[in-house]
Amino acid sequence: MQDANLTWRKSTRSGAAGHCVEVANVPTAVLVRDSKDAAGPVLAFGDTDWSGFIAGVRAGEFDRPGA
């Protein structure tokens, strides 16, 4: 899903090294891609799945052990 009309954005906390993901919103989903591989695969999350993912991130569910 490489649409020139999509507006991709990344966190303002992202460093200049480009080690981050970018997101774009479409009417039915939130799209996620690796900023280092803009032409690579894109993940699509429905609204419920995206909300659950964000809640998990905020709760620390995906933190690396010992990080």
Backbone torsions as a table, in degrees:
resi	resn	phi	psi	omega
1	MET	NA	74.2	-179.1
2	GLN	-106.3	84.5	-177.1
3	ASP	-101.9	125.0	-179.0
4	ALA	-63.8	-17.5	-178.9
5	ASN	-86.8	-6.3	179.0
6	LEU	-74.3	143.7	175.1
7	THR	-105.1	104.2	179.2
8	TRP	-88.6	141.2	178.0
9	ARG	-139.9	156.7	176.5
10	LYS	-132.7	167.3	-177.2
11	SER	-60.9	144.3	174.9
12	THR	-68.3	-14.3	177.4
13	ARG	-85.5	-2.0	179.8
14	SER	-65.7	140.4	177.4
15	GLY	-84.0	171.8	-179.5
16	ALA	-72.4	-13.3	-177.5
17	ALA	-71.0	-14.8	177.6
18	GLY	79.9	19.3	178.9
19	HIS	-90.1	74.3	-176.4
20	CYS	-155.3	176.8	174.0
21	VAL	-112.2	159.2	176.8
22	GLU	-121.0	150.2	177.3
23	VAL	-125.0	151.3	174.4
24	ALA	-139.3	144.4	179.0
25	ASN	-102.2	136.1	170.4
26	VAL	-126.0	166.2	-174.4
27	PRO	-55.6	-32.2	-174.3
28	THR	-109.9	1.0	-174.3
29	ALA	-164.0	168.8	167.4
30	VAL	-110.9	127.5	-178.1
31	LEU	-100.0	143.7	-178.5
32	VAL	-132.7	135.4	176.8
33	ARG	-142.8	162.7	176.5
34	ASP	-80.1	125.4	-177.2
35	SER	-65.3	-22.7	179.1
36	LYS	-80.9	-13.0	-177.6
37	ASP	-135.7	66.8	-175.2
38	ALA	-60.1	-25.1	178.9
39	ALA	-92.3	0.3	-177.0
40	GLY	-82.3	-164.1	-175.8
41	PRO	-65.4	153.2	179.2
42	VAL	-125.4	131.1	174.5
43	LEU	-92.7	141.7	177.7
44	ALA	-119.6	126.4	178.6
45	PHE	-114.6	128.8	170.9
46	GLY	-68.6	167.4	-176.5
47	ASP	-56.1	-45.6	-178.3
48	THR	-66.0	-44.3	179.6
49	ASP	-64.6	-40.4	179.5
50	TRP	-63.6	-44.7	178.7
51	SER	-60.7	-41.1	177.6
52	GLY	-65.5	-40.2	178.1
53	PHE	-62.7	-48.2	-179.7
54	ILE	-62.1	-41.0	177.4
55	ALA	-61.8	-40.1	178.0
56	GLY	-65.3	-40.2	177.3
57	VAL	-61.7	-47.7	-179.2
58	ARG	-63.5	-30.4	-179.5
59	ALA	-85.0	-4.2	178.5
60	GLY	83.3	14.2	-177.2
61	GLU	-62.6	-25.3	-174.9
62	PHE	-108.5	9.7	178.8
63	ASP	-65.5	141.8	176.6
64	ARG	-73.2	139.0	178.5
65	PRO	-59.2	134.2	177.5
66	GLY	77.4	4.0	-178.7
67	ALA	-87.7	NA	NA
